[in-house]
């Protein structure tokens, strides 16, 4: 098949998943054309089956805000007509599914059929989509897509409840390339005598960064630990300022990385206290690196992090509960090792080799 993938090119979970999906589809013999305003951060274009097309938005002084959706839909039409595309798979309802629908309508005038697969990742539903300005557009984009998938049961239910849509939504969870993480674990030599606690995110308000730093502060008074924070975003400076003001020792800000497995393999515990989290891809990658997980109980996280088995889940704003969970794991080596092994075994259920065929099955239904 010849497939267009439209995604955000950033370090967020949706862009990472879309990119890894494209690479795997390419290995499976499909030709994949990525469309975005920048090359996705994990995209490797040295594959003969992978192509990248940049969306260029011309500047017109008439517009206060340049029409990205128009440029995107035009690019989808252009790539489709030149490459005999079978379908377009968009990640995020708006603006991507919205633009894909307009492209679909334009292509019909040329008697070209372009089916749309839309994957909901969370923010388009739980945050942006709930804004009164966007709600109707999101519902429209969902209803007009040929196939809709979501990354968790929680997100599927939220979509049906809030948008009151009868559209069938197929749950296809996020995945992890287990082979890549296994290879890194074999190369990894943990040298620190202290337990390492890691957080990975895009440092948006939904990630609950202030609570995270307060938890680090309290646990640092109980145990000598290393705290690694990976990623960048709008609240990164806040995290740095709080760390400095509270004088928390051994906190390291590692920035963005395309090889997160090289950091996670040194980690013992992964913490994700999100206010909103549709799935928690960062937590899944930590599980593949044999980390015990301490997370909030919001959204799809309880579907991934099984409380008292792979780690602990807590109310997102319950600082004492997070501290207690970390304290239990750090103080009890046997429990920590048990949870780390359970996490790894849980990650096996989300192996890329098992999940990507679920997308291919949906594609084939449309192409046939």
C-alpha positions in Angstrom: 0.0 0.0 0.0 0.9 3.6 -0.4 0.1 5.6 2.7 0.2 9.2 3.8 0.8 9.8 7.5 0.0 13.3 8.8 1.4 14.1 12.3 2.9 16.7 14.5 6.7 16.6 14.2 7.4 17.3 17.9 8.6 15.1 20.8 5.0 14.5 21.9 3.6 10.9 22.0 1.5 11.3 18.9 4.4 12.3 16.7 6.6 9.6 18.1 4.0 6.9 17.6 3.2 8.1 14.1 6.8 8.0 13.1 7.5 4.6 14.6 4.4 3.3 12.8 5.6 4.6 9.5 9.0 3.0 9.9 7.4 -0.3 10.8 5.0 -0.1 7.8 8.0 0.6 5.6 9.7 -2.6 6.9 6.5 -4.5 6.1 6.8 -3.4 2.5 4.5 -0.4 2.4 5.4 3.0 1.0 4.9 5.8 3.5 4.7 9.6 2.8 5.0 11.8 5.8 3.4 15.2 5.7 4.1 17.8 8.4 5.4 21.4 8.8 8.8 20.1 9.8 10.5 16.7 9.6 9.3 14.6 12.6 12.1 14.3 15.2 12.4 10.5 15.0 11.9 10.2 11.2 14.7 8.5 9.2 14.4 9.2 5.5 17.3 7.0 4.4 14.7 4.2 3.8 13.7 3.9 0.1 10.1 3.4 1.2 10.0 6.6 3.4 9.3 10.1 2.0 8.8 13.4 3.7 6.9 16.4 2.4 7.0 19.7 4.1 4.0 21.9 4.4 5.0 25.4 3.4 2.5 28.1 4.4 2.9 31.2 2.2 2.9 34.5 4.1 0.1 36.9 3.2 -0.1 40.3 5.0 -3.8 40.1 4.7 -4.0 37.3 7.3 -3.3 37.7 11.0 -3.0 34.0 11.2 -1.7 32.0 8.2 -4.1 29.3 6.9 -2.2 26.1 7.8 -5.2 23.8 7.2 -5.5 25.1 3.7 -1.8 24.5 3.0 -2.0 21.1 4.5 -5.1 19.9 2.6 -3.5 21.2 -0.6 -0.3 19.3 0.1 -2.3 16.1 0.8 -4.0 16.5 -2.6 -0.6 17.1 -4.3 1.1 14.1 -2.8 -2.0 11.9 -3.4 -2.3 12.7 -7.1 1.5 12.4 -7.8 1.9 9.1 -5.9 -1.3 7.2 -6.3 -1.9 7.1 -2.6 -4.3 4.4 -1.2 -5.2 6.2 2.1 -4.3 8.9 4.5 -3.7 8.2 8.2 -3.9 11.4 10.3 -2.9 11.7 14.0 -5.1 14.2 15.8 -8.6 15.2 14.7 -7.8 18.9 14.3 -6.4 20.3 12.2 -5.3 17.1 10.5 -8.5 15.1 10.0 -10.3 18.4 9.2 -7.7 19.1 6.5 -7.8 15.5 5.2 -11.6 15.7 4.7 -11.1 18.8 2.6 -8.4 17.0 0.6 -10.8 14.1 0.2 -13.5 16.3 -1.3 -11.1 18.0 -3.7 -9.8 14.7 -4.9 -13.3 13.4 -5.5 -13.6 16.1 -8.2 -10.8 14.2 -10.0 -12.6 10.9 -9.4 -9.9 9.9 -6.8 -11.0 8.2 -3.6 -8.8 8.9 -0.5 -10.1 7.1 2.6 -9.2 8.7 6.0 -8.0 6.9 9.1 -8.0 9.2 12.1 -6.2 8.3 15.3 -7.2 10.2 18.5 -4.4 10.7 20.9 -5.9 12.7 23.7 -5.2 16.4 23.5 -7.4 16.8 20.5 -10.3 15.4 22.6 -9.5 16.2 26.3 -8.2 19.7 25.9 -8.5 21.4 22.5 -11.7 19.5 21.5 -13.6 20.6 24.6 -13.1 24.3 23.8 -16.5 25.7 22.5 -14.7 27.1 19.4 -13.5 23.7 18.3 -16.0 21.2 19.6 -18.2 21.1 16.5 -15.2 20.9 14.2 -13.7 18.0 16.2 -17.0 16.1 16.1 -17.4 16.8 12.4 -13.8 15.5 11.7 -14.5 12.3 13.7 -17.8 11.7 12.0 -16.4 12.2 8.5 -13.4 10.0 8.9 -13.8 6.5 7.4 -12.1 4.8 10.3 -11.4 6.2 13.8 -9.1 4.7 16.3 -8.1 5.7 19.9 -5.1 4.8 21.9 -7.0 3.7 25.0 -10.5 2.6 26.2 -10.6 5.7 28.4 -10.1 8.0 25.4 -12.7 6.1 23.4 -15.3 6.5 26.2 -14.5 10.2 26.7 -14.9 10.8 23.0 -18.3 9.1 22.8 -19.5 10.8 26.0 -18.4 14.4 25.3 -19.0 14.6 21.5 -22.1 12.4 21.6 -20.9 10.7 18.4 -22.1 7.3 17.3 -19.0 6.8 15.2 -17.5 3.4 15.8 -14.0 3.8 17.5 -11.5 1.0 17.4 -9.0 0.9 20.3 -5.5 0.3 19.1 -3.1 1.1 21.9 0.3 2.7 21.6 3.2 0.4 21.1 6.9 0.1 21.7 9.8 -1.4 19.7 10.8 -4.0 22.3 13.8 -5.2 20.3 15.3 -1.7 20.4 14.9 -1.5 24.2 16.1 -5.1 24.7 19.3 -4.3 22.8 19.9 -1.3 24.9 19.3 -3.1 28.2 22.1 -5.6 27.2 24.5 -2.7 26.7 23.5 -0.8 29.8 25.7 -0.8 32.8 24.1 0.9 35.9 27.0 2.4 37.9 25.2 4.6 40.5 24.8 3.3 44.0 21.6 5.5 44.3 18.2 4.8 42.9 17.4 6.8 39.8 13.9 8.3 39.3 13.1 9.5 35.8 10.4 11.7 34.2 9.9 12.2 30.5 7.5 14.7 29.0 6.9 17.8 27.0 6.6 19.8 30.2 3.1 21.2 29.4 0.8 22.1 32.3 -1.1 18.8 31.8 2.1 16.9 33.0 1.7 18.4 36.5 5.3 19.6 36.7 4.9 21.6 39.9 3.6 18.5 41.8 6.5 16.5 40.3 9.2 18.8 41.7 7.5 19.0 45.1 7.5 15.2 45.2 11.2 15.2 44.3 11.9 17.6 47.1 10.1 15.5 49.8 11.6 12.2 48.6 15.1 13.7 48.6 14.8 14.3 52.3 14.1 10.6 52.9 16.5 9.0 50.4 19.6 9.8 48.3 18.4 9.6 44.8 19.2 10.8 41.3 16.4 12.6 39.6 16.5 12.8 35.8 14.1 15.0 33.8 14.0 14.4 30.0 12.3 16.7 27.6 11.6 20.4 27.0 8.5 22.6 27.1 6.7 25.6 28.5 7.1 24.7 32.1 10.8 23.5 32.0 12.0 26.8 33.4 9.5 26.6 36.2 10.9 23.1 37.1 14.4 24.5 37.1 13.5 27.5 39.3 11.6 25.3 41.8 14.5 22.8 41.9 16.9 25.7 42.6 14.7 27.4 45.2 14.1 24.1 47.1 17.8 23.1 46.8 17.0 19.6 45.7 20.3 17.6 45.1 21.1 15.4 42.2 18.5 16.8 39.7 19.6 16.6 36.1 17.8 18.2 33.2 18.8 16.2 30.1 16.8 18.0 27.4 15.2 16.2 24.4 16.6 13.0 23.0 15.8 10.7 20.1 17.3 7.8 22.0 15.4 7.8 25.3 16.2 4.2 25.8 19.8 5.1 26.5 18.7 7.1 29.6 15.8 4.9 30.7 18.0 1.8 30.9 19.9 3.4 33.9 16.6 4.3 35.7 14.8 2.3 38.4 11.6 4.2 38.8 9.6 6.3 36.3 7.1 8.9 37.5 4.3 10.5 35.5 1.9 12.5 37.7 -0.2 13.8 34.7 -3.5 15.7 35.2 -4.5 14.4 31.8 -3.0 11.4 30.0 -4.8 9.4 27.3 -2.3 6.6 27.3 1.2 7.4 28.6 3.7 6.4 25.9 6.6 7.7 27.9 5.6 5.3 30.7 5.4 2.4 28.3 8.9 3.1 27.1 10.1 3.1 30.7 8.4 -0.2 31.3 10.2 -1.6 28.3 13.4 -0.4 30.1 12.5 -2.3 33.3 11.3 0.6 35.4 8.7 0.4 38.1 6.0 3.0 37.4 4.5 5.6 39.7 1.8 7.5 37.9 -1.5 9.3 38.3 -4.7 7.4 37.8 -6.0 9.6 35.1 -7.2 8.7 31.6 -5.6 5.6 30.1 -2.7 5.3 32.7 -4.5 2.7 34.8 -4.9 0.5 31.7 -1.1 0.5 31.3 0.3 0.8 34.8 -1.4 -1.8 36.9 -1.7 -0.6 40.5 0.3 -2.7 42.9 1.7 -4.9 40.1 3.8 -2.8 37.7 3.9 0.1 40.1 1.5 2.4 41.9 -1.3 4.8 40.7 -2.2 7.9 42.7 -4.6 10.8 42.6 -2.9 13.4 40.4 -2.7 16.1 43.1 -2.0 13.8 46.1 1.7 14.6 46.8 1.8 12.5 49.9 0.6 9.4 47.9 3.4 9.8 45.3 6.0 10.2 48.1 4.7 7.1 49.9 4.7 5.1 46.7 8.3 6.1 45.9 9.4 5.4 49.5 7.9 1.9 49.4 9.9 1.1 46.2 13.2 2.6 47.3 13.0 1.0 50.8 12.1 -2.4 49.6 14.6 -3.8 47.0 12.6 -7.1 46.6 9.4 -5.2 45.8 11.2 -2.8 43.4 12.7 -5.7 41.4 9.4 -7.5 41.3 7.6 -4.4 39.9 10.4 -3.8 37.4 10.1 -7.3 36.1 6.3 -7.0 36.0 6.6 -3.8 34.1 8.8 -5.3 31.5 6.4 -8.2 31.0 3.5 -5.8 30.7 5.4 -3.9 28.0 5.6 -7.1 26.0 1.8 -6.9 25.4 2.4 -3.6 23.5 5.1 -4.9 21.2 5.2 -3.1 17.9 5.1 -6.4 16.0 1.7 -7.2 17.5 0.1 -3.7 17.4 1.0 -2.5 13.9 -0.8 -5.4 12.2 -4.0 -4.1 13.8 -3.6 -0.9 11.8 -2.8 -2.8 8.6 -6.0 -4.8 9.1 -8.0 -1.5 9.2 -6.1 -0.2 6.2 -7.0 -3.3 4.2 -10.7 -3.0 4.9 -10.6 0.5 3.3 -8.4 -0.4 0.3 -10.5 -3.5 -0.5 
